[in-house]
Amino acid sequence: MLALTRARVPDARLMQALFPPLPFATGAFDRLVTANFYGLLRPAERALFLTEARRVARELLVIDLRSDSGTHQERHEVRTVEQDTYSIYRRRFTPQSLSTELDGEVIYGGRYFLVVQV
């Protein structure tokens, strides 16, 4: 992905790092945006991510999947890429479940996605 990005945006500053910690100084950003990532994290990973996100940014926007059923869902889902099949942990949120968990405000409650500002 870094090579592809470098080819498309040669002047961009690119970073590759293991998490945690995020490789940025405390307060480095005004806003951190995450999309379709938070719902893949298990409880311990969520706590680490939120601690680091709050450390490096004054504001956090979490964009993730809205539940089709109207109830909060946590489950393993099967994915297939070419000939490989694997299981992922995936959560789908209601506006209330995501905003309560993050202690934030729903700023977009669409049919497929939610955005919560923390």
Beta strands, then each sheet from edge to edge (+ up, - down):
strand 1: 29-35
strand 2: 57-65
strand 3: 73-81
strand 4: 84-92
strand 5: 105-109
strand 6: 113-117
sheet 1: 1+ 2+ 6- 5+
sheet 2: 3+ 4-
end
